[in-house]
Amino acid sequence: MKITSEIKISDNGFVFNSQTGDSFNLNPFGLELIHCIQEEKDFEIIKTEMIEKYDVDELTFEKDFYEFCALLKHHQIIIQGNPLDFN
C-alpha cells in the first residue's frame, strides 16, 4: 500500500490530490495513520503503536484502519496492489 505521487499532505492534515483536484482534512489520528502509511510501516507495527498510544482495543483499531484505508483507496490517495494486503 503506497500513497500516490500526486498526493500532497500538509503538517496540519490538509490532503490535496493534484490529479483529481480533491482536497480533504484529516484529524490528528488520521494524519498520524497516513504518515505511518507514507513511511511504509508494517500493519502490525502501526497497530501496536496506536494501541499503545491511544485508548483503543485491537478489534476497534483494525476495523477503523481498514475503513480508513478503503476511503483512501476510494479517493485515489493510496494504491493497493492486493486488496487484502494492508502493508
N, C-alpha and C positions, 0 to 999 in steps of 0.2 A: 504494500500500500504506500503510495507516494503522492505528495502534493504536486499538482501540475505546475509547470513553469510559468503559466500565465497568472498565478495567484500571488498577490501581494498582501502581506499581513503586517499591520502596524502594532506597535507596542501596547496600544490601548484596546486592541481587539477588533479593529476595523479590518474586514477582509474584502478585497476587491479582485474580481475575476476580469482581467483585461480582455479575454476572449469573448465573453458574453455581455460585459458591462454591468453585471450584477454586483451588488455590494451587500455585506452582512455585518452585523455587530455580534461579537461573542462576549459572553460573560467571562469573568476571570477563570472559572473552571474550564470552560470550552477553550479559552485561549491557551491554558496550560496543556490541555489534551492535544490541541493542534500543534503546539511546539514539540510535544513528545513524538507525534507522527512525523513532523519535519525532521527530527533527529533520528528517525527510523528505529526507534526503540522497539524492542520485542513486546508483544501484548502482555505477557506475564510480568515483565518488569514494570510496565505502565500500571497494570492492575495493582501490583504490590505497593508501588509508590503512592498511588492515590488512596488506597485503603488505609495505609499507614498515616497519611497526611490529613485525610478527611474522615468524618464520621459517616462512613458508608459501608454497608455489608457487601460481600463478594457478588452475590446474585444481582443486587440492585446496580452495582457498578457495571457488571457485564451487560445487563440489559440496556442501561443508558449509553454505554460505549458503543454497542452495536447499532443502536438507534442513531446516535450522533454520526457514526461512520456512514450509515445509509443516507442521511441527509447530506453529508459532504459529497458523497458519490452522486446523488441526485442533482446537486447543484454544480457538478463538474469541478469540484475543488480537489478531489483525490482521484487517482487511478488505482483500480484494484484489479489485478490480473485474475486471480482465483477468487470468486465471490465468497468462499469460505475461509480465505486467508486474511487475517487481520494483523499481519506483521508487515 
